[in-house]
Amino acid sequence: MTPPIHPPKRETFDVRHRTNTDPKGIVRDVEVYTVTPWGLYMARPAPGRAQFHYLESWLLPSLDLRATVFHFNPGYERDQDLYLDVGRISVDGDVWRTEDHYLDLVVRTGRGVELVDADELVAAVCGGLLDQETADRAIHTAVATVDGLARHGYDLDRWLDQREMVLTWRSA
């Protein structure tokens, strides 16, 4: 069954104004932004979400990845430690933008990684919503990430350590 086709999801992260605009245009206040040489950290509450109450993300432009930790509400827990979105990340001064390229990786630290939403990528290309070059880049990113994680015991921190990227997360 072909999934419903939707355009690539785009988000805006405005560091100066401490906001995050989601793909539906909803502007949310951000509690913490931290800019590093390798990326942007964001932490904010997730009001109105049944599944989770807080989320943290690292935008990693050089890797075409967004790493997210969801703080799930009771009864909605998932067997995952990190959720990686594959996509383009651009930076213009204090404004960071993401364009999600459908492929996602569910990381279970020390145990494995699962590629999800490949069907959405194929549907987007077939539907003319994503060009072949961008899809190829997304596939390359996903494969390189799975390989990097596998070579480092499915531990994102260990893989990124070789690139001198240190991600920090709040404890919830």
CORHU-V373163 format. One record per residue. N is the residue number from 1. BURIAL is # if it has 16 or more other ideal C-beta (glycine too) atoms within 10 Angstrom, else .. D_FIRST is the distance of its C-alpha to the first C-alpha in Angstrom with 1 decimal. Layout:
# CORHU-V373163
N|BURIAL|D_FIRST ; N|BURIAL|D_FIRST
This chain:
# CORHU-V373163
1|.|0.0 ; 2|.|3.8 ; 3|.|6.4 ; 4|.|9.4 ; 5|.|11.9 ; 6|.|15.2 ; 7|.|18.4 ; 8|#|19.8 ; 9|.|21.5 ; 10|.|25.3 ; 11|#|28.0 ; 12|.|31.8 ; 13|#|34.2 ; 14|#|37.8 ; 15|#|40.2 ; 16|.|43.3 ; 17|.|42.1 ; 18|.|40.3 ; 19|#|37.1 ; 20|#|33.3 ; 21|#|31.3 ; 22|.|27.7 ; 23|.|24.8 ; 24|.|25.5 ; 25|.|29.2 ; 26|.|30.5 ; 27|.|33.6 ; 28|#|34.3 ; 29|.|37.6 ; 30|#|37.6 ; 31|.|40.1 ; 32|.|40.3 ; 33|#|39.8 ; 34|.|41.2 ; 35|.|41.3 ; 36|.|41.9 ; 37|.|42.4 ; 38|#|38.9 ; 39|#|36.9 ; 40|#|36.7 ; 41|#|36.4 ; 42|#|35.4 ; 43|#|35.7 ; 44|#|35.2 ; 45|.|34.6 ; 46|.|31.3 ; 47|.|32.6 ; 48|.|30.3 ; 49|.|27.7 ; 50|.|27.2 ; 51|.|25.7 ; 52|#|28.4 ; 53|#|31.8 ; 54|#|32.5 ; 55|#|31.0 ; 56|#|32.5 ; 57|#|31.2 ; 58|#|32.7 ; 59|#|31.9 ; 60|#|32.7 ; 61|#|32.8 ; 62|.|34.0 ; 63|#|31.0 ; 64|#|28.3 ; 65|#|27.5 ; 66|#|27.7 ; 67|#|28.5 ; 68|#|28.2 ; 69|#|29.6 ; 70|#|28.4 ; 71|.|31.1 ; 72|#|29.1 ; 73|.|30.6 ; 74|.|31.4 ; 75|.|28.6 ; 76|.|25.9 ; 77|.|26.9 ; 78|.|24.4 ; 79|.|25.2 ; 80|#|25.6 ; 81|#|28.7 ; 82|#|27.4 ; 83|#|24.3 ; 84|#|24.3 ; 85|#|22.7 ; 86|#|22.8 ; 87|#|24.2 ; 88|#|27.4 ; 89|#|30.3 ; 90|.|33.3 ; 91|.|36.7 ; 92|.|39.2 ; 93|.|42.2 ; 94|.|41.3 ; 95|.|37.8 ; 96|#|34.8 ; 97|#|31.4 ; 98|#|28.0 ; 99|#|24.9 ; 100|#|21.9 ; 101|#|19.9 ; 102|#|16.8 ; 103|#|17.5 ; 104|#|19.1 ; 105|#|21.1 ; 106|#|22.0 ; 107|#|25.6 ; 108|.|27.4 ; 109|#|30.9 ; 110|.|32.5 ; 111|.|29.6 ; 112|.|26.6 ; 113|#|23.9 ; 114|.|20.1 ; 115|#|18.0 ; 116|.|15.1 ; 117|#|12.7 ; 118|.|12.7 ; 119|.|9.2 ; 120|#|10.9 ; 121|#|13.8 ; 122|.|12.1 ; 123|#|10.5 ; 124|#|14.1 ; 125|#|15.9 ; 126|.|14.1 ; 127|.|14.7 ; 128|.|18.3 ; 129|.|18.5 ; 130|#|19.6 ; 131|.|21.8 ; 132|.|21.7 ; 133|.|24.8 ; 134|#|23.5 ; 135|#|20.3 ; 136|.|22.6 ; 137|#|24.8 ; 138|#|22.1 ; 139|#|21.1 ; 140|.|24.9 ; 141|#|25.5 ; 142|#|22.9 ; 143|.|24.2 ; 144|.|27.8 ; 145|#|27.3 ; 146|#|25.8 ; 147|.|28.8 ; 148|#|31.2 ; 149|#|30.1 ; 150|.|30.2 ; 151|.|33.7 ; 152|.|34.9 ; 153|.|33.8 ; 154|#|30.7 ; 155|.|33.1 ; 156|#|32.4 ; 157|.|36.1 ; 158|.|37.4 ; 159|#|35.2 ; 160|#|36.3 ; 161|.|39.9 ; 162|.|40.3 ; 163|.|39.5 ; 164|.|42.0 ; 165|#|39.4 ; 166|.|40.1 ; 167|#|37.7 ; 168|.|39.2 ; 169|.|37.5 ; 170|.|39.2 ; 171|.|39.4 ; 172|.|38.1
